[in-house]
């Protein structure tokens, strides 16, 4: 009884690799377009974020191997040459995809504002700040090119809404001491 693999032609192997790799890449593109991004990375280089072995890189290797191998057979090259061309092109594509995604990971930006940057800045009273020890009001201040709202207190007299104040010091993560200008 012959094995199914003995009946497969080299063309079939190349087309199957191209189809599987292409299908996985298409599914990943669909997931990326609709916000369902998922990829399994395994850093093989010491952990600097250049994930060489991942679903994306392996599927790009398969797709490129299959397409280039199939092309080489159609151009009249023998099976060893077609396999070599396909493998070389697939490894180059795998490295290129890994490199491009490592560049993408460097684009990450933390949008969290450091509230301590508000110290020394001019702010506007949003909700009246009661006199010393009588409670807290609110201020708005520009930190990191965005407007933020923080609790504020003063050691002097009450400060009405709309007054510009200087942020003197940070009392807690979200509370500042202010004084009128």
N, C-alpha and C positions, 0 to 999 in steps of 0.2 A: 504494500500500500504506500504510494508516494506521499510525501509531505506536501502541504500546500505551498511551502516556501520554494520547493524545487520547481513548481509550475509558474512561479512569478518570474516575470522578465525583469531585466535591469531597468527598463523604462518604467515599469510598474512601481518599483521601489522608489525611483526618483520622483515620480508623480505623487505617490503616496506621501513622501516626506514633504514635498511642496504643499500638498493639500492640508496635511495636519498642521504644519507650521503656519501656513496662511490662515487657516481657520482659527487657531489660537490667537494670532495677531489681530484678526478681525474682531474676535470676541473681546479682547483687551481694549481695542479702539472703541468699541461700542460702550464698554464699561466706563472708560475714561470720559467719553463724551457725555454720559449721563450721570457722572459723579459717583460711580461705583468702583473707584480705583482700588485695585488690589494686586499685589505682586509679592512673590516670596523671594527675598534676596538672601544670598549666603556669601558673605565677604570672604574671598579666598586670598586676600592680599594683606592681611594684618589689620583690617578694620578702619581704613580711612574713608569709607563711604563709596568706594568704587566697586559696586556689587557686580562682579563678572559673571557669576552663575545665578541666573534668575529665570523666571518663566519667559520674560520678554526676550532675553538674550538667547536662550535655548530654542525658542520658537523661531526667532530670526535666523539662527544657524540652520535649523531644519528647512525652512522655506527657501533660503538662499542655496543651500546644498542641493535640494531637489531641483530647483529651477536651473541652476548652472549645470548640474550633472545631466539633466534632460537635454539642455541646449547642446552640450558637448557631444552627446550621443547622436543627436540629429545632425551635427556638423561632421560626423564621420570619425570622431575620436573613439578609441577603444574604451572598454569598461574601466581599466585601471586609470587611464588618463582622465576620463570623465569623472571618476570618483575623486581623483586628486584635485581637479579643478573645482569641483563642488565643495570638497572639504576645505580647500584654501579660501575660496570665496565666502563660505559659511563662517569660518573662524574670523575672517576680516570683518564681516558684518556683525558677528557677535561682539567683537571688541569695540566696534563703532557704536553699537547700541548701548553697551555698558558705559562707554565714555560719555555719550550724550545724556544719559540719565544721571550720571554722576554730576554733570554740569547743572542739570535741572535741580538737583538737590541742594546745590549751593545758592540757588535763588531764594530759598526760604527766608522769610523775614518775620521776626517776632513783632506783632503789632501792639504788644503791651507797653503802655507808657510807664516810665519810671516817675512815680509821684514826687520823689524827692527833688526832681528838676524844677518844681514849682517854687521852691524857696528862692527869694530874691526877686521874683517876678511881680508885675502889676496884675491885679485881679479886680473883678467887679463883684460887689455884693449882690447876690441873687436873692437870698432871704435875709432879712434883718438879723444882724449879729447883736445879741443882748450884751449888756455891760458885763464887766468882769465877773466871772463866777456864776452868772445867771442862765447859762445855757449856751447853745451853739446855733449859728446861722449857717448860711451856705454862700460859697463864692464860686465864680467861674473863672478859670485861668487857662491860658494857652500853654500846653505842654506837648512837645513833639509834634507841632503843627496841627494839633487838634484841641478843641475846647473841652475841658473837663470840669466836672462839678465836684467840689469837696466841702466837707464840714469845716467851719471856721469859728474861732473864738478870739476874743481880744482881752487885753489886760486893762483897757481904758473904758471910756464911756461907750454906749450903744452906737452902732454904725448902721444907718438906714440903707434900705435897698437902693441900688444904683450907684452907690459911692465907690470910687476907685480906692483900692487899698494896696499895700505892699505886703507880700507874704514874708513873715519874719523867720519862722521856723516850723519844722514838722513835728507835731505832737504824737501822731500815730500814722499808720499807713494812709488813712483817709481824712485826717484832721490837721489843720494848720492854725497857727497863731498869726494874726494880721494886725496892721495898724493903718490908720488913715494917712493919706499922703499930705 
